[in-house]
Amino acid sequence: MATHNIDISAHIAKQIDEALVSQSDLILTMTTSQTKWIESQWPHCRGKIFRIGHWLDKDIADPYQQDDSAFEKSRQDIIDSLEQWTDKISDAPSIRALKFSECY
């Protein structure tokens, strides 16, 4: 991430849990399997769980322990996908007030 001038040194991963899914208005996952797993654990959250690549109909590959090219591919896929979300959210004023949480 330093290559892109992004400091993640203070980042602390947290596990998804009941409290987190209940307080979130929108949950973005990287893959269809992650979406299905969350829906199976917390069925009441259906309808607010989407893949990051939802609008592009794509899963985002996890680059963990892969080479730099895999990281760059995933990074670009995330950027491209989030641009689509930004367009959708920008077009819907009521969505701008939603609460977002980070999960890793």
Backbone as CSV, one residue per row, in Angstrom:
resi,resn,N_x,N_y,N_z,CA_x,CA_y,CA_z,C_x,C_y,C_z
1,MET,0.834,-1.197,0.000,0.000,0.000,0.000,0.879,1.261,0.000
2,ALA,2.080,1.144,0.541,2.985,2.288,0.567,3.285,2.777,-0.843
3,THR,3.309,1.867,-1.805,3.539,2.228,-3.201,2.502,3.237,-3.682
4,HIS,1.332,3.178,-3.106,0.220,4.055,-3.498,-0.033,5.153,-2.468
5,ASN,0.957,5.373,-1.593,0.873,6.402,-0.557,-0.331,6.217,0.362
6,ILE,-0.611,4.964,0.681,-1.697,4.641,1.603,-1.085,3.993,2.834
7,ASP,-1.267,4.629,3.977,-0.715,4.117,5.228,-1.756,3.254,5.931
8,ILE,-1.479,1.954,6.035,-2.402,1.044,6.721,-1.802,0.523,8.026
9,SER,-0.782,1.195,8.508,-0.093,0.714,9.708,-0.997,0.704,10.944
10,ALA,-1.993,1.558,10.985,-2.892,1.597,12.141,-4.109,0.683,11.971
11,HIS,-4.190,0.006,10.835,-5.346,-0.853,10.570,-5.366,-2.066,11.506
12,ILE,-6.530,-2.349,12.039,-6.730,-3.535,12.873,-7.933,-4.287,12.314
13,ALA,-7.714,-5.524,11.931,-8.808,-6.348,11.396,-9.812,-6.663,12.503
14,LYS,-11.071,-6.793,12.106,-12.084,-7.229,13.056,-12.984,-8.243,12.372
15,GLN,-13.447,-9.184,13.155,-14.320,-10.234,12.650,-15.748,-9.710,12.543
16,ILE,-16.432,-10.171,11.527,-17.837,-9.818,11.388,-18.635,-10.559,12.465
17,ASP,-19.609,-9.876,13.040,-20.435,-10.497,14.083,-21.840,-9.899,14.039
18,GLU,-22.697,-10.397,14.900,-24.098,-9.959,14.944,-24.220,-8.456,15.118
19,ALA,-23.457,-7.895,16.028,-23.545,-6.452,16.281,-23.166,-5.657,15.038
20,LEU,-22.118,-6.074,14.381,-21.651,-5.353,13.196,-22.667,-5.418,12.057
21,VAL,-23.207,-6.607,11.787,-24.175,-6.706,10.690,-25.479,-5.990,11.028
22,SER,-25.861,-5.992,12.286,-27.104,-5.325,12.684,-27.012,-3.811,12.580
23,GLN,-25.846,-3.259,12.883,-25.706,-1.800,12.860,-25.377,-1.256,11.472
24,SER,-25.050,-2.123,10.531,-24.675,-1.678,9.193,-25.883,-1.619,8.267
25,ASP,-25.908,-0.578,7.444,-26.966,-0.430,6.454,-26.583,-1.088,5.129
26,LEU,-25.293,-1.205,4.869,-24.792,-1.793,3.634,-23.547,-2.597,3.963
27,ILE,-23.510,-3.840,3.484,-22.364,-4.715,3.707,-21.835,-5.124,2.343
28,LEU,-20.589,-4.790,2.057,-19.977,-5.137,0.786,-18.995,-6.285,0.992
29,THR,-19.108,-7.295,0.141,-18.220,-8.456,0.193,-17.392,-8.504,-1.081
30,MET,-16.380,-9.343,-1.066,-15.555,-9.495,-2.261,-16.082,-10.580,-3.193
31,THR,-16.787,-11.571,-2.651,-17.200,-12.706,-3.474,-18.647,-13.117,-3.190
32,THR,-19.194,-13.845,-4.138,-20.531,-14.403,-3.968,-20.564,-15.342,-2.771
33,SER,-19.514,-16.123,-2.586,-19.498,-17.068,-1.462,-19.488,-16.339,-0.120
34,GLN,-18.806,-15.216,-0.026,-18.842,-14.426,1.210,-20.251,-13.887,1.453
35,THR,-20.885,-13.408,0.397,-22.252,-12.900,0.520,-23.180,-13.999,1.029
36,LYS,-23.093,-15.176,0.419,-23.955,-16.288,0.820,-23.668,-16.724,2.249
37,TRP,-22.403,-16.718,2.656,-22.051,-17.118,4.022,-22.668,-16.146,5.035
38,ILE,-22.530,-14.854,4.781,-23.103,-13.863,5.702,-24.622,-14.015,5.760
39,GLU,-25.255,-14.211,4.603,-26.709,-14.395,4.581,-27.130,-15.657,5.335
40,SER,-26.291,-16.694,5.286,-26.634,-17.926,6.012,-26.483,-17.739,7.521
41,GLN,-25.542,-16.911,7.938,-25.328,-16.664,9.366,-26.349,-15.684,9.938
42,TRP,-26.700,-14.674,9.144,-27.607,-13.619,9.582,-28.653,-13.367,8.485
43,PRO,-29.635,-14.258,8.362,-30.648,-14.144,7.294,-31.380,-12.805,7.287
44,HIS,-31.507,-12.182,8.451,-32.208,-10.892,8.522,-31.458,-9.779,7.791
45,CYS,-30.234,-10.056,7.357,-29.430,-9.042,6.665,-29.551,-9.112,5.146
46,ARG,-30.314,-10.077,4.660,-30.509,-10.157,3.206,-31.080,-8.836,2.708
47,GLY,-30.590,-8.419,1.565,-31.058,-7.150,1.006,-30.125,-5.998,1.280
48,LYS,-29.185,-6.192,2.202,-28.198,-5.132,2.434,-26.773,-5.658,2.256
49,ILE,-26.656,-6.871,1.733,-25.354,-7.489,1.488,-25.170,-7.615,-0.023
50,PHE,-24.090,-7.032,-0.519,-23.780,-7.066,-1.943,-22.283,-7.267,-2.143
51,ARG,-21.940,-7.811,-3.289,-20.524,-7.861,-3.657,-20.057,-6.463,-4.029
52,ILE,-18.794,-6.165,-3.762,-18.221,-4.902,-4.219,-18.404,-4.810,-5.736
53,GLY,-18.203,-5.919,-6.422,-18.322,-5.958,-7.877,-19.729,-6.200,-8.386
54,HIS,-20.732,-5.958,-7.566,-22.133,-6.203,-7.932,-22.497,-5.588,-9.280
55,TRP,-22.195,-4.318,-9.471,-22.613,-3.603,-10.682,-21.822,-4.039,-11.910
56,LEU,-20.673,-4.681,-11.698,-19.867,-5.191,-12.813,-20.010,-6.702,-12.948
57,ASP,-20.832,-7.291,-12.095,-21.065,-8.737,-12.071,-19.758,-9.522,-11.972
58,LYS,-18.959,-9.152,-10.954,-17.691,-9.851,-10.782,-17.325,-10.009,-9.322
59,ASP,-16.625,-11.096,-9.039,-16.016,-11.308,-7.729,-14.637,-10.664,-7.746
60,ILE,-14.161,-10.274,-6.574,-12.820,-9.720,-6.429,-11.946,-10.806,-5.812
61,ALA,-10.872,-11.162,-6.484,-9.972,-12.201,-5.981,-9.207,-11.685,-4.763
62,ASP,-9.024,-12.557,-3.780,-8.255,-12.211,-2.586,-6.770,-12.355,-2.913
63,PRO,-6.010,-11.264,-2.855,-4.596,-11.333,-3.222,-3.670,-11.769,-2.082
64,TYR,-4.258,-12.164,-0.952,-3.449,-12.530,0.212,-2.418,-13.590,-0.150
65,GLN,-1.179,-13.330,0.190,-0.022,-14.209,-0.044,0.214,-14.489,-1.531
66,GLN,-0.253,-13.582,-2.377,0.000,-13.678,-3.809,1.073,-12.655,-4.188
67,ASP,1.497,-12.709,-5.430,2.514,-11.758,-5.879,1.903,-10.371,-6.126
68,ASP,2.768,-9.419,-6.427,2.327,-8.036,-6.601,1.309,-7.881,-7.727
69,SER,1.432,-8.678,-8.771,0.484,-8.537,-9.882,-0.933,-8.930,-9.456
70,ALA,-1.064,-9.930,-8.601,-2.387,-10.321,-8.091,-2.956,-9.204,-7.226
71,PHE,-2.100,-8.594,-6.402,-2.538,-7.468,-5.577,-3.019,-6.323,-6.461
72,GLU,-2.247,-5.983,-7.479,-2.608,-4.874,-8.364,-3.912,-5.156,-9.111
73,LYS,-4.111,-6.397,-9.537,-5.349,-6.771,-10.223,-6.544,-6.589,-9.288
74,SER,-6.436,-7.095,-8.069,-7.518,-6.947,-7.094,-7.750,-5.486,-6.755
75,ARG,-6.675,-4.753,-6.586,-6.780,-3.325,-6.276,-7.541,-2.599,-7.376
76,GLN,-7.196,-2.865,-8.628,-7.877,-2.197,-9.734,-9.334,-2.633,-9.835
77,ASP,-9.597,-3.916,-9.594,-10.981,-4.394,-9.590,-11.808,-3.689,-8.516
78,ILE,-11.214,-3.490,-7.349,-11.908,-2.788,-6.261,-12.172,-1.338,-6.652
79,ILE,-11.174,-0.679,-7.196,-11.345,0.718,-7.626,-12.460,0.823,-8.661
80,ASP,-12.410,-0.026,-9.685,-13.430,-0.002,-10.735,-14.825,-0.253,-10.161
81,SER,-14.901,-1.208,-9.253,-16.191,-1.558,-8.652,-16.721,-0.453,-7.752
82,LEU,-15.844,0.140,-6.952,-16.288,1.207,-6.051,-16.701,2.459,-6.808
83,GLU,-16.123,2.683,-7.983,-16.575,3.805,-8.813,-18.040,3.622,-9.183
84,GLN,-18.437,2.385,-9.463,-19.841,2.108,-9.773,-20.731,2.377,-8.549
85,TRP,-20.274,1.944,-7.380,-21.040,2.203,-6.153,-21.139,3.704,-5.896
86,THR,-20.047,4.421,-6.106,-20.047,5.869,-5.892,-21.087,6.530,-6.780
87,ASP,-21.147,6.108,-8.042,-22.152,6.667,-8.952,-23.564,6.398,-8.445
88,LYS,-23.823,5.180,-7.989,-25.162,4.818,-7.517,-25.518,5.579,-6.244
89,ILE,-24.572,5.647,-5.315,-24.822,6.320,-4.042,-24.992,7.824,-4.260
90,SER,-24.202,8.382,-5.156,-24.315,9.817,-5.448,-25.666,10.166,-6.033
91,ASP,-26.270,9.211,-6.730,-27.579,9.443,-7.341,-28.737,9.263,-6.359
92,ALA,-28.464,8.790,-5.154,-29.520,8.515,-4.178,-29.207,9.236,-2.869
93,PRO,-29.746,10.439,-2.681,-29.438,11.229,-1.480,-29.672,10.494,-0.168
94,SER,-30.697,9.660,-0.090,-30.970,8.973,1.173,-29.892,7.950,1.513
95,ILE,-29.181,7.468,0.518,-28.136,6.474,0.766,-26.895,7.123,1.373
96,ARG,-26.655,8.392,1.106,-25.448,9.045,1.603,-25.335,9.033,3.122
97,ALA,-26.435,8.915,3.818,-26.431,8.947,5.282,-26.235,7.564,5.910
98,LEU,-26.034,6.532,5.096,-25.896,5.179,5.641,-24.625,5.037,6.474
99,LYS,-24.654,4.067,7.380,-23.498,3.772,8.219,-22.691,2.654,7.545
100,PHE,-21.399,2.879,7.390,-20.521,1.878,6.806,-19.531,1.404,7.853
101,SER,-19.233,0.123,7.834,-18.263,-0.474,8.764,-17.224,-1.218,7.963
102,GLU,-16.012,-1.308,8.513,-14.947,-2.077,7.872,-14.850,-3.440,8.516
103,CYS,-14.712,-4.440,7.700,-14.489,-5.807,8.169,-13.399,-6.428,7.337
104,TYR,-12.496,-7.110,7.964,-11.433,-7.801,7.227,-11.264,-9.175,7.813
